[in-house]
Amino acid sequence: MSDPPTRQSSVEAWVLMSLVYKDLDDFDYRNALMLAERLYAIDDNNEDYRFLYAKCLHLLNDYDGSYAVLKGSESIICRHLFARSCLDLGNRQVGSFSDRQAYWSEGVKALHGALELYNQQCSSDHHWSDDLKSTMRRSHLPSRGSICNLLGELYAKLENIRASSIYLWQALNDSPFKISAYTNLCDIAPDIANFDLAATTNNVDMSSSSSSSSLPFASPDDLFKDFTPDTVHLDTTSTPHHPTLPTSSTHDIDEHPSINLLDKPSLGLYMPSLRKGHSDNISLDQLRSLVHYSHKMRDTDLSGIQPSRSDIEERKDADIEMIDLDIKKMKTEEAYRNKHGLHKKPPKEKPQQLEVELPELDDLDFLDTAKPLKLPSPLRVGQQKEESITKPATKLTRLRKGKASIKRLREEEDEDQHLSFIFAIDGSTTPTKASNDDGLSTQTVIRAMNKVMSVLRTFARGYMYHSFYHCREAALSLQKLDDRQYDTPRILCILGKAYYDAGDYESARIFFCRSFYIAPWYCEGIPIYSTCLWYLEREKELNLLAYHMKDNQSHQYEAFVAAGNWSKCAKGGNEPSKWFQKAVDLDPSRSYGHALLGYEEWEKGNCLGAKLHFSNCMVANKRSYLGWYGMATAYQGMEQYAQAKALLMEAARLHPWQPVVLYTLAEVLYTLDEYDDAYHVVCKALEVRHAPITEKLKEKIVYRINNPYQDQLMEDE
């Protein structure tokens, strides 16, 4: 057992810290900030005081404040919150990408320093009792998994996908309950070269770059394994982190400060004058020192820290750079035509007030919220299992069950007493090994942890399948969840997206609609849901969705996309583009709005505008097939088939089961006289979804394969 920590803090400081934490628990952030300011005034160099002050600022969305307070801090908790502030500042920054990179790079450096301290100060084993006591006790130190998860997110922002995968794997190795790390890993998986190398984090060479592009699956069965008494540590850590303990010998607030006041202040002035030497005590040079907080003067060099990027990432950057040069060339040519009057200037658009209206909908009785609809059973897919018929219990069977239940009740009472220690319900502060003292409660806790792990494993498997567009497998794997876990908005939205990606818009709508009804605050699926309704021309349902979303101030991006799809369905014209532009202006880091704008411009015949928006879509998310496919259709329309083929190949790699992408790729290959490749692609498209237009293209390709010299004979004639 380690020695008790030294007592260095004052009782006044602990009173303030306790009151601040109580206010944070009560969500009274403003009052917590006022008290934290008094704590910070006691000692602005104390890492615990700085952390608490910065935490209050961060919870009030003052990321600049938390960044400034924590800059230069050395402790693990301060570095972690500083990196979180850097992530939020970079996301909020409206400047160039290099300005945002500066924040994210600083966050990466801070987290690398935190991990070094973690390895020096903390055990490599994960002590689960520290986590299980978090309901009753405050956990000040972030876990290694949380630090690695944030580091992986920052590296993804910096477009270093290989480095992101390495630290997301480390987060999962520390705690398989970090399900967000796995979902992030699935989202970036298409651009991870040698996906399996990231799993062996202890043997990864940070300086080498893999040239392989294979993408083996990371099976949830290998990651989300059940715990056993031999593999899980239910003891508390020997050196828990907490602020330095208080002592009565230290005083930080003077009850009667010794300040010399004038006995008879001058009555000639309304306000007392400053003392001698106290006027203008901040020089201009001191004010200039504040400029050092500017991100342009930061050290953002990550050489020797970050792993090298993969060949896939470098190739994609080269493709996007080529597209940018092509767009600049088109802009120059367009400007020349406009300057010399070769194009008529479009008439000025009249100012248009954007508003989502709700017309009379007499046939929708469920608008009466006093009589909510009773939901039917959860939306299951696949064959239904036959229910087994239970036999009535005999008198002897009931007697045996009664004795067994009494025995079980006594065992549960004993278990509950032991569980009090594991979850710190009894308030005990003495760390002991629960696995040695009460094996019964240890087995109960491990069994509960495995039940949670089973849910996460099933969710991870479904999410992984959907990330790789194995839509059928995603839908079937999620059926293993029980009704309470299954009938939740996140699961229903995954199912809706799976059916949408498979081209079954009607089934997708049913899942999205149920998700929206049971949890209207969960808006992750709203953009795809509204697009699905537009495809199905369900104007009334789309109108209700857009009208409800317009008042949701926390999800304005989703509201603008829904409004754009509704106006596209109900009104047409330029109004949809204006709604989609509002969504893009609000959050340019999300790719879907750029894709919608690109398709709007393409429908108008504006190739340059379409390419601009599709380029922004590709930059926002290089792993979204929508940007690559949209850019390919623009090149195809301009009869630049070689460029279109390269882009379509990447779109088909990202989504190998999208029938429209496959059809377009087969069409381009046919135009380029690559009939054998076109035949294989069009056959795959027909396997996914049979369509008459795809069948006709296959007939044309087969005719060309069987008559290879037909064009030559016609030219000779």
N, C-alpha and C positions, 0 to 999 in steps of 0.2 A: 504494500500500500504506500502511495506517495505521500510526501510531507504536505501538510495543509498549506494553502497559499498564504502569502504574507498579507498583512492588513495595512493598506496604505491609503485607502479612500476615507473621506470623512463621512460621518453619519448624515450630514446635510446633503452630500452628493448622492448617497443611497436613497434618501427620502425623495429627492428630485427624480432619480432614475426610476424608482418604483412608481411614482405618480405619472411619469411620462408613459411608461409601459401600460399602466392602467388606462390612460386616455387613448392610447393606440388600440387597446383591446375594445374600447368603447367607440372607436371610430371618430373620436373627437380630436381630429388631427390638428386643428388650429390651436386648441388649448395645449396640446402636447408640444407643439412647436414653441409656444411662448415659454413653457417650462424648460424645454430643452435649451433655449437660448440662455436661461439662467445657469443651467448646468455647464454649457460651453464657456460661459463667462468665468467660471471657477478655474478652469484650466483648458485652454484651447489646444494644448499639445497632448492631452490625454486621449489615447486612441478610442477608448470606450465612450467618452463623452462626444468626441467628434463623430463617431459612428451613429450614435443615437440622434444627434442634431441633424446629421445628413439624412438619416432615415426619415425623419419627420418632413424634411424638405422634399425628399423623393416621393413620399406618399401624397404630398400636395402638388405633385407634378412639376416641382421646381427643380428640374434636372440640372440646370446651370448652377443652382445653388449647391446641390449635393456634390456636383463635380468640383466646384471651387473649394468647398470645405475639405474634401477628401484627397485633393491633389497632393501627392507627396507622402501619403500615409503608408505605413509599413506593415500593419497587422493584416491577418488573413481576412477578418470580417470587413475591414475598411477597403481593402483591395477588391474584394468581391462586389461590394456595393458601388465602388467607383467604376468598375467595369460595367455594371448594370446601367449606371448613369451614362457612360459612354455609348452604350448600345442605344439607349433611348434618345440621346442627343443626335446620334447619327441618323436614326430613323426620322427624327423631326426636322433635321437640317434641310433647307430648301435650296442650298447652293449646289455647286458642282459635285460630282461623284468623288473627286479627290478630297474635297472638304469633309465629306461624310467618312471617307476612308480614314482620315486623320483621327477622328474620334474612335472608330472601331479598332484601329491599330494601337491606340493607347490602352484600350480595354484589354486587348490581347496581352500586351506587356505586363499589365497589372496582374492578370490571372496567372501568367507563367511564374511571376514572383510569388503569388499566393500558393501555387502548387509546390514550389521549392520549399517554402516554409512549412507546408503541410507534411511533406515527406520528412522534414527534420523534427517536427514537434509531435506528430501523431502516428499512431500505429497503422500499419498497412491493412489490418483486418477491420472489417466493418462490424462494429458493436451495435447490434440491432436493438438492444435494450435502450440505448440513447434515443433512438427514433420512437420506440414504443412508449416512452415516458413523456413524449412531447405534448400529449394532451394535458398532462398535469403540471409539467415543468417547462420552463422556457429554454429553448435551444439557441444559444448565441452563435455558435460556430457553424458555418455552412458545411455540408458534407462534401467529400471529395467528388462525389457524383454530381452535385449541383454545380460545382466549379467547372468540371469538365463539360457538363451540358451547356453552360453559358459560353465556354470557350469554343465549343463546336458551333454554336449559333453565330458567334462573332466571325469565325473563320469562313462560314458560309456567306456572311455579308461581304467579306473581302474577296469572295469568289475563289477561295482556295478550298475546293471541295474535298480533296484528298486529306488535307489537315483537319477539316471539319469532321470527316468520317472517323479519323483516328481518335479524336477526343470524345465523340459521341459513343464510340465503342468503350472507351475508358469509363464513361459515365454509367453505361450498362453493366460493365464488369464490377463496378463498385456497388451498384444497386439496380437489380432488374426491375424494381418498381418505377424507374425513370422511363415511363412509357413514352413521354414526349421526346426523349432522345431517340427512341426507336422509330417513331413516326417521322422525325426529322431525317433520320438515316434513310428511311424508305423514300422520302421526297427527293433526296439528292442522289439516290443509288444509281440512276442511269448514267451519271457522269463520274462514277467511282471506278477507276481502273483497278483490276484485281480486288474485287470486293472482299475476298476472304483475307487478304493481308491486313486489313484494318482490324480484324478480330484479334489477331495476335499482337496486341499493342506492346507487349514487352519486348518483342523482337523486331519492331518496325524500325527501319533505317530512315531517319528523318531527312537525310540529304539526298537520297536516291529518288529517281522518278521512274515509275513503272511504265513500260511501253505496252503492256497487254491491255486489251479492252474487254476482257471477259468479265461477266457480271454474275457470278454464282450467287444463289439465294442465301440469305442469312436466315436460317430456319428459326422461328420462334421457339420450337421445341428445344433447341440447343441453348437459347438465351434465358428463357423463362422457365427454368427447371424448378421442380419441387425442392423444398428445403428438407434437410434431415438433421437430427441432433448432432451428427458429426461435422456438418458443414456450416451450421449457423451458430453465431456467437450471441447468446442472450444475456451476456454479462455487460455491465456498464464499463465505459472506458476508465482507465485508471487516472487519467489527467483531464477531467472535464474543463471546458473553457467557460469562465464567467468573469465579470469585472472583479478587480481587486476588492477584497472584503473591507468593510468599514472598521474603523477603530476610533475610540473616544478620545484618543490623544491627538488627533488631527482635527483642525477646525478650518473651514474654508469660507465661512461667512461670518463677518464680525458683527456682533449685535450692536455695539456702540463704536462706530468707526471714529478714529481720531482725526478729525478735519477741522482746521482752524477757520472759524467763522468770525466775521467782524461783529463786535458787540453792538456798534451803532452804524449800520450801513447808511450810505449817503442817500438822502431823500430827494436829491435833485434829479435823479434818474429813475424812471419807472422800473427798468431791469438792471440788476447788478452788472457791473462791468467785468470784463475778463481780467484775470490777474496778469501781472507783468510776466512777459515771456511766454504767454499762452496764446497769443494771437497768431494766426496763420502758421500753425506748427506743422502743416503738411505741405511739403514743397512740390513744385511741378515735376521734378525728377522722380519723386516718390509716386506721383500719380502715373508717370510713364511706366513704372514697374508693373502696373496692372496689365499692361499690354502683353506681358508674358503669359497671361491666361489665354491669349489668342491661339487658336488651333494652328495658325500658320507658322508659329514659332515652336511647335512641339517637335519632339524627336519621335518620328514614326518609322524609323528603320527597324525592320523585323528580320534582317539577315542574321542567320545563325540561330534563329528561334523557330520560325515557322517551317514546316515541311514543304518540300517542293511540290509544284502542281503536276497533275498527270497530263499525258499526251492528249487525252480527250478534251480537257479544258483549253489547252493551247490551240488545238485545231479549231474549236468553236470560236475562240477569240479571233483567229485569222479569218474565219468565214464572216463574222460580224464586221470586222474591219474592212473587208472587201465590199460588203453591202453598204457601209457608210460612205466609202469612196464613190460608189456608184450613185448613191443618193445626192452627194455633193455635186457630182457631174450633172445629174438631172436638174438640180436646182439652178446651176449656172446656165444651162440651156434654156430653162423656163424663164429665168430673169431676162435673158437676151431677147426672147420672143416677146415678152411683155413690154420691154423697153422700146422695141421697134414696131410696136403695133401689130404684131402677128397674131395676137390673141385679143379677143374682145374682153374688156373688163366686165366681170359679173356685176349685176346691179346690187346696190347696197341693200342688205337685209334690214327689214324693219325690226326694231327692238321687240322682242317676244318675251312675254312673262311666262315663266315655266311654273306650272302648277298641276298637281295631281287632283283631279276632281272625282267625286263619287256620285254618279247619277242615280236615278231612282232604280232600285233593284227589288221590286215587289215580290219576285219569286224566291227570294232568299230569306226564309223565316228565321234562320239561325243567327241573324243579326241581333236578336233579342238576347242579350247576355244574361238576363234573369233566368233563362231556361237553357242552360248549356247542353250540348249534345252528349249523350252517353256513348263513350267510345266502344267499338266492337273489340273483339279479341285481337292480339298483336298480329301484324302482317307477316305471316310465315310463308316461306317458299318451299318448293319440293314436295315430296310425298309425305302424307301424314301417317304417323305411326298408329297402329291399332292399340287402343287402350285395353289393358289387361283387366279382366273381371275378377274382383277380389271376392274370396269366399267368406261367408259369415263366420265369425269367430265362435268357437265352442266355449262352454263354461270353464273348462280346464284351461283353455288358451287364455281367457280373460283373467283367470286367477294368476297364471304365470306372469302375464304382462303386468299385473298390479304389483306383484312382489318385485319384479325387475325395475319398475318405475320408482318404487320407494328406495331401492338400493341406489338407483341412478341419482335420485334427488340428494341423497347423503353425499355421494361422490361429488356432485356439482357444488355443494356447500363447501367441501374441502378445497375443491379447485378454485372457487371464488376467493377464498382466503389467500391462496398462493398467488393468484392473479393480481391481488392488490399491490404486491411488491413489484411485479414486472412492469405494471403500468403506473407505478408511483402513486397509487390511490391512497395509500396509508400515510403518505408524506415522509416516508423513510428516506434518509439521505446517506445511509451506509451502503456502499457498493459491495455486493456479494454476487457470487456466481449462481444464478437461478437454476442453471442446468444441473448443478450438483445437489442443491437443497430440495428442490421440488420438481422431480421428473414428470409428475402428473400434469402440472400446469405448463411445463415446458412443451409437452406433447400437444396440449390444447392450443397453445399459442402457435406452434409450428403448423398444426393442422389448419388453423385460421389463416395463417400467412399463405399456405398452399392453396386454400380456396380463393383468396384474392389473386394469387399468382395464376391460377387456372383461368380466371376471368380475363386477366391481362394477356395471357398467352393466346386465348381465342381472339381477343380484340386485335392483337398484334398480327396474328396470322391473316385475319380478314383485311387489315390495313395494308399488309405487305402485298397480298394478291391484287388489291385494287391499285396500289402504286405502280405495279407492273402491268396493269390493265388486263389481268386475268379475272374478268368480271364474274364469270360463272363460279369460279372457285371462291371468290370473295363472298358472294351471296350465300353459298352453301356452308362455308366455314363458320359464318356468324350465326347460323341456326343452332349451334351448340350452346349459345347463351340461354340462361333461363329467361322467363318472360319479363321479369323486373329489369334485368340488365339489357335485354334485347330491345324492349320498347322504350328507348331513350333517344333523344334528338341526335346525338352524335352517331349512334349506330344506324339510325334510320337514314341519316344524310349520306353515310358511306354506301348504304344499299341503293339510295336514290342515284348517287353519282355512278355507281357500277352499272345500273340499268341504263342510265343516260349514255355512258360511254359505249355501251353495247348497242345503242340505237333504239332501245325500247323506251320511247319517251312517255308513253301512257303509264307503264308500270313505274317509271321513275317519278312521275307526277304524284302517284298515290303515296309513295314513301315520303316525298318532300312535303306533301300536304298534311300528312299525319304529324310529321315532325314539327311543322310550323304551328299546328293547332295545339299540340300538347305543351310546346315550349316556344311561344312567339318571341322570347328574348334571345333564343339561340339562332343566329343569323348566318352561320357559316355556309349554309347551302342555298341562301336566297338568290345569289346571282345565277347559279345553274337552274334553280327552280323557276325563276322568271323567264329564262331563255327557253326552258322546256315548255312553259305555258305559251310562249310566243310561237314555237314550232307547232303546237297543237291548236293554236288560234282560240284559246280559251280566254276571251277578252274579259269576261266578268270576274273570273277568279283572279286574273292578273291585275284587274283594277282594284279588287279588294286587298290583294297583297301589297300593291304599291301605295294604296291609301293608308294602310296600317303602318307601313314602314316610314312614311314621311315624317312622323312624329318621334321616331326613335333616334334621338340625338347621339347615341353611343355607336350607331351603325349607319352613319350617313352614306358611306361608300356603297353598302348593299342597297340602301334606299334609292340612291341615284341610278344604279344599274336596273333595279326593278322598275323605276319610273321610265327609264329609257326604253325598256322592252315593252312596257304598257303603251307608251306613246307611239312606238313603232307599230304596234298591233292596232291601235285605235285611231291614230291621227296620221302617221307617216310624215313626210317632209323632212325638214332639218331638225325638228325638235329632238328625235332620239339622239342625234350626235351631240346636241348641247347637254343632254343629261349625262351621256357617257363621258363627255369632256369634264363635267363637274366631278364625276367620280375619279377621273385620272388626276385632276388638279388637287383633289383632296388627298389621295394616296398614290403617287406615281410608282411606288415600289411593287404594286400588285399588277400582274400581267393581264388579267382578264379584261379590264377596261380598255387597255391599249388594243387588244385583239378585236373587241367589239367596234372600236373606232375604225380600225383598219378595214373591217368588212363593210362598214358604212361607206367609207370612201371608195372602196372597190366597186360597190354597187352603183355609185355615181359615175364610175369611169375615171376617177382621179387616181392614176397609177402612182404618182409621186406621193400624194397624201397617204395612200394605202401603205406604201413601202415605209414611210416615216413611222407610222403607227405600229406596223408589224416589227420594225427594227426596235422600237421602244419595248414592245412585248418580249422580244428575244433577250434584250438586255435585262429586263426586270426578272425574267425567269428563263434561263437557258435550257431548262429541262421540260418546258411546256411545249407540246407538239403544235399548239395552236399558232404560235408565232412563226415557226419554221414552215408549217403548211400554208399559212396565209401569205408569207413572203414568196413561197414557191408558186402560188396561184398568180401573184402579181407578175412574176417573171414569165410564167406560162402565157398570160394574156398579152405580154409584150413580145411573145414568140422567141424568148431567150431560153430554149429548152434545156441546154446543158446546165445552166445555173439552176433552173427549176428542178432538174433531176437530183443534183447534189443536195438541195434543201429538202426535197421529198424523201430522200434516203434517210436523212437524219430524223425527219418526222415519223417515218415508218419504224425506225429503230426505237424511238421513244414510245410510240404507241403501235405495236406490231399487229393489233387486231382492229384497227379503225377502218371500216369498209370504204369510207369516202377517201381517206388518204391512200389506201391501196389502189382504188380505182383510178385516182388521179395519177399516181405513179405509173401504173400500167399504161395509161393514156399517153404520158410523156415518153415512156420507153417505146411505145408503138410509133410515135412521131419520129423518134430518133432511129428507127429501123432496128431496134434491139428486140426482135420478136420473141426469142427464146426466154429472155428475162421477163418480158412483158407477160408471156403466157403463164409463168410460174406465179407472178404477182396477182394476175387477174383470177387465177384459180383459187388462191388464198382468199381473195376478196369474196368470192362466191361461197367459200366455206363458212365465212363469218356471217354473211347475210346475202341471200339470193335477191337479185334485183334485175328487172328486164334490161335496163341500160347496161349493166355489167355483162349480162349474157350476150348482148349484141357486140360489145367490145371484144369478148372472147372469140366470137365467130369471125370477126375481122382479123384478129391476130392469127387464128388457125388457118384462115384462107391465105394469109401472107406466108406463113410457114410452109404450107403445101404448094404454094406457087411463088417461089423465091425469084424467078426471072420474069415475072409478069411486067414489071415496070421497064426492064431493059428491052423487052420485045416491043412495048408500046413506043419507047423512044426510037428504036431502030425503024419502026414503021413511019 
